[in-house]
Amino acid sequence: RLTFANYVTLFSERPMARWIFNSITVATASSLLALIFGTSCGYVLSRFRFRGANVLLVLVLTTQMIPTTSIVVPLYILFRDFGLLDTTQGVVIGHVSLVAPLAIWMSKGFFDSIPADLEGAAQIDGCSRLGAYWYVAMPLAAPGMAAIFIYGFVTSWNDFLFPRHFVQSENLWTAAAGLTSFRGEYFTLFEPQMAASIICALPVVVLFFFLQRRMVSGSLTGGVK
C-alpha cells in the first residue's frame, strides 16, 4: 500500500529540513571557495613560468592520494585550537581541502586550452592583466568552472566524515550525517532512513540534470586538451 508516512515522520520528528539547509549551505560555500582558489592557482600555473612550478603541481596531485581518514585528527586539533569545532565554518574549510587540489589541476587544464594571445590582445587594447583574466579568460573557462563547482558540490554533499566528527550539535549536522541517526544500538529505522536517502539524493540529481552538458564539456576540455 502506497504511503508517505515515512516522509511525514522525517519532517515532524527529525530536523530534516534543517539538515538539508545545512548541506546546501556547506556544499555551496565550499564549492565556491574551492572554485575561487582553484581557478586563481590554476591560472597562475598555466600563464606564468617560475622555478618549482612542476614540483608544486606534483605536490598538489599527491594530496589526492592521501586518505581522508588520515587528516581527520590533525584537522580536529587545528579546529579545536581555533575554535572551529561544532561550527559550519569548520566543515566548509575541511571540504575545501578535499576539493581544492583537483580544482587546481582542472583549472590549469582549462586555461592551457585557451590561447594566451587573446589576453595579450586585450592588454594591447588597454586592459590590465587582472582585467584580461576576468573579462577574457574567465568567460572562456566557464564550462570548466561549472564542472569544478559540480564536483565540489557533490563531494561536499556526500561527505559524512567531516560533519559527523567536527560537529556535535544535531541541528548543525548535514544530511549525510543525519542519515546515521536512524541507526540505533539495537535496531535501525529502515523505512525513514530510505525515505531520507531519497530526499538527500534529489538536490544533486537536479543540479546535475541542469548542468550536465557543461560538466561533460568542461571535463573533456580540461582532461584532453
Contacts in CASP RR format, 6 or more apart in sequence:
PFRMAT RR
TARGET T0000
AUTHOR 0000-0000-0000
METHOD contacts of the structure
MODEL  1
RLTFANYVTLFSERPMARWIFNSITVATASSLLALIFGTSCGYVLSRFRF
RGANVLLVLVLTTQMIPTTSIVVPLYILFRDFGLLDTTQGVVIGHVSLVA
PLAIWMSKGFFDSIPADLEGAAQIDGCSRLGAYWYVAMPLAAPGMAAIFI
YGFVTSWNDFLFPRHFVQSENLWTAAAGLTSFRGEYFTLFEPQMAASIIC
ALPVVVLFFFLQRRMVSGSLTGGVK
6 191 0 8 1.000
6 192 0 8 1.000
6 194 0 8 1.000
6 195 0 8 1.000
7 195 0 8 1.000
7 199 0 8 1.000
9 192 0 8 1.000
9 195 0 8 1.000
10 16 0 8 1.000
10 192 0 8 1.000
10 195 0 8 1.000
10 196 0 8 1.000
10 199 0 8 1.000
11 17 0 8 1.000
14 178 0 8 1.000
14 181 0 8 1.000
14 192 0 8 1.000
14 196 0 8 1.000
15 170 0 8 1.000
15 171 0 8 1.000
16 175 0 8 1.000
16 196 0 8 1.000
16 199 0 8 1.000
18 171 0 8 1.000
19 173 0 8 1.000
19 174 0 8 1.000
19 175 0 8 1.000
19 177 0 8 1.000
19 178 0 8 1.000
20 175 0 8 1.000
20 199 0 8 1.000
20 200 0 8 1.000
20 203 0 8 1.000
22 88 0 8 1.000
22 163 0 8 1.000
22 172 0 8 1.000
22 173 0 8 1.000
22 174 0 8 1.000
22 175 0 8 1.000
23 156 0 8 1.000
23 157 0 8 1.000
23 174 0 8 1.000
23 175 0 8 1.000
23 176 0 8 1.000
23 200 0 8 1.000
23 203 0 8 1.000
24 203 0 8 1.000
25 88 0 8 1.000
26 88 0 8 1.000
26 91 0 8 1.000
26 92 0 8 1.000
26 95 0 8 1.000
26 156 0 8 1.000
26 163 0 8 1.000
26 174 0 8 1.000
27 95 0 8 1.000
27 152 0 8 1.000
27 153 0 8 1.000
27 156 0 8 1.000
27 157 0 8 1.000
28 153 0 8 1.000
29 92 0 8 1.000
30 91 0 8 1.000
30 92 0 8 1.000
30 94 0 8 1.000
30 95 0 8 1.000
30 96 0 8 1.000
30 99 0 8 1.000
30 152 0 8 1.000
30 156 0 8 1.000
31 99 0 8 1.000
31 148 0 8 1.000
31 149 0 8 1.000
31 152 0 8 1.000
31 153 0 8 1.000
31 156 0 8 1.000
32 149 0 8 1.000
33 92 0 8 1.000
33 96 0 8 1.000
34 95 0 8 1.000
34 96 0 8 1.000
34 99 0 8 1.000
34 100 0 8 1.000
34 103 0 8 1.000
34 148 0 8 1.000
34 152 0 8 1.000
35 103 0 8 1.000
35 145 0 8 1.000
35 148 0 8 1.000
35 149 0 8 1.000
37 96 0 8 1.000
37 100 0 8 1.000
37 103 0 8 1.000
37 104 0 8 1.000
38 100 0 8 1.000
38 103 0 8 1.000
38 104 0 8 1.000
38 107 0 8 1.000
38 148 0 8 1.000
39 103 0 8 1.000
39 107 0 8 1.000
39 138 0 8 1.000
39 141 0 8 1.000
39 145 0 8 1.000
39 148 0 8 1.000
41 104 0 8 1.000
41 107 0 8 1.000
42 104 0 8 1.000
42 107 0 8 1.000
42 108 0 8 1.000
42 109 0 8 1.000
42 111 0 8 1.000
43 107 0 8 1.000
43 108 0 8 1.000
43 111 0 8 1.000
43 133 0 8 1.000
43 137 0 8 1.000
45 53 0 8 1.000
45 56 0 8 1.000
45 57 0 8 1.000
45 104 0 8 1.000
45 108 0 8 1.000
46 107 0 8 1.000
46 108 0 8 1.000
46 109 0 8 1.000
46 111 0 8 1.000
46 112 0 8 1.000
47 111 0 8 1.000
47 116 0 8 1.000
47 119 0 8 1.000
57 105 0 8 1.000
57 108 0 8 1.000
60 101 0 8 1.000
60 104 0 8 1.000
60 105 0 8 1.000
61 101 0 8 1.000
61 105 0 8 1.000
63 101 0 8 1.000
64 101 0 8 1.000
64 102 0 8 1.000
68 98 0 8 1.000
68 161 0 8 1.000
69 161 0 8 1.000
71 97 0 8 1.000
72 161 0 8 1.000
72 162 0 8 1.000
72 165 0 8 1.000
75 94 0 8 1.000
75 97 0 8 1.000
75 162 0 8 1.000
75 166 0 8 1.000
76 85 0 8 1.000
76 165 0 8 1.000
76 166 0 8 1.000
78 84 0 8 1.000
79 85 0 8 1.000
79 90 0 8 1.000
79 93 0 8 1.000
79 166 0 8 1.000
84 90 0 8 1.000
84 93 0 8 1.000
84 166 0 8 1.000
85 166 0 8 1.000
85 167 0 8 1.000
85 168 0 8 1.000
86 166 0 8 1.000
86 167 0 8 1.000
86 168 0 8 1.000
86 169 0 8 1.000
86 172 0 8 1.000
87 166 0 8 1.000
87 167 0 8 1.000
87 172 0 8 1.000
88 167 0 8 1.000
88 172 0 8 1.000
90 162 0 8 1.000
90 166 0 8 1.000
91 162 0 8 1.000
91 163 0 8 1.000
91 166 0 8 1.000
91 167 0 8 1.000
91 174 0 8 1.000
94 162 0 8 1.000
94 166 0 8 1.000
95 152 0 8 1.000
95 155 0 8 1.000
95 156 0 8 1.000
95 159 0 8 1.000
95 162 0 8 1.000
98 155 0 8 1.000
98 156 0 8 1.000
98 159 0 8 1.000
99 148 0 8 1.000
99 151 0 8 1.000
99 152 0 8 1.000
99 155 0 8 1.000
99 156 0 8 1.000
102 148 0 8 1.000
102 151 0 8 1.000
103 148 0 8 1.000
103 151 0 8 1.000
103 152 0 8 1.000
106 144 0 8 1.000
106 147 0 8 1.000
106 148 0 8 1.000
106 151 0 8 1.000
106 219 0 8 1.000
106 222 0 8 1.000
106 223 0 8 1.000
107 141 0 8 1.000
107 144 0 8 1.000
107 145 0 8 1.000
107 148 0 8 1.000
109 221 0 8 1.000
109 222 0 8 1.000
109 223 0 8 1.000
109 225 0 8 1.000
110 141 0 8 1.000
110 143 0 8 1.000
110 144 0 8 1.000
110 145 0 8 1.000
110 218 0 8 1.000
110 221 0 8 1.000
110 222 0 8 1.000
111 137 0 8 1.000
111 141 0 8 1.000
112 222 0 8 1.000
112 225 0 8 1.000
113 221 0 8 1.000
113 222 0 8 1.000
113 225 0 8 1.000
114 137 0 8 1.000
114 140 0 8 1.000
114 141 0 8 1.000
118 136 0 8 1.000
118 137 0 8 1.000
118 140 0 8 1.000
119 129 0 8 1.000
119 132 0 8 1.000
119 133 0 8 1.000
119 136 0 8 1.000
119 137 0 8 1.000
120 132 0 8 1.000
122 131 0 8 1.000
122 132 0 8 1.000
122 135 0 8 1.000
122 136 0 8 1.000
123 129 0 8 1.000
123 132 0 8 1.000
127 135 0 8 1.000
127 136 0 8 1.000
138 145 0 8 1.000
142 214 0 8 1.000
143 214 0 8 1.000
143 217 0 8 1.000
143 218 0 8 1.000
143 221 0 8 1.000
144 214 0 8 1.000
144 217 0 8 1.000
144 218 0 8 1.000
144 219 0 8 1.000
144 221 0 8 1.000
144 222 0 8 1.000
146 211 0 8 1.000
146 214 0 8 1.000
146 215 0 8 1.000
146 218 0 8 1.000
147 214 0 8 1.000
147 215 0 8 1.000
147 216 0 8 1.000
147 217 0 8 1.000
147 218 0 8 1.000
147 219 0 8 1.000
149 211 0 8 1.000
150 207 0 8 1.000
150 208 0 8 1.000
150 211 0 8 1.000
150 215 0 8 1.000
151 215 0 8 1.000
153 204 0 8 1.000
153 207 0 8 1.000
154 204 0 8 1.000
154 207 0 8 1.000
154 208 0 8 1.000
157 174 0 8 1.000
157 175 0 8 1.000
157 176 0 8 1.000
157 200 0 8 1.000
157 203 0 8 1.000
157 204 0 8 1.000
158 176 0 8 1.000
158 204 0 8 1.000
159 174 0 8 1.000
159 176 0 8 1.000
160 176 0 8 1.000
160 177 0 8 1.000
160 179 0 8 1.000
160 180 0 8 1.000
163 172 0 8 1.000
163 173 0 8 1.000
163 174 0 8 1.000
163 176 0 8 1.000
163 177 0 8 1.000
164 173 0 8 1.000
164 176 0 8 1.000
164 177 0 8 1.000
164 180 0 8 1.000
167 173 0 8 1.000
167 177 0 8 1.000
170 178 0 8 1.000
170 181 0 8 1.000
173 181 0 8 1.000
175 196 0 8 1.000
175 199 0 8 1.000
175 200 0 8 1.000
176 200 0 8 1.000
178 196 0 8 1.000
179 193 0 8 1.000
179 196 0 8 1.000
179 197 0 8 1.000
179 200 0 8 1.000
182 188 0 8 1.000
182 189 0 8 1.000
182 190 0 8 1.000
182 192 0 8 1.000
182 193 0 8 1.000
182 196 0 8 1.000
183 189 0 8 1.000
183 193 0 8 1.000
208 215 0 8 1.000
END
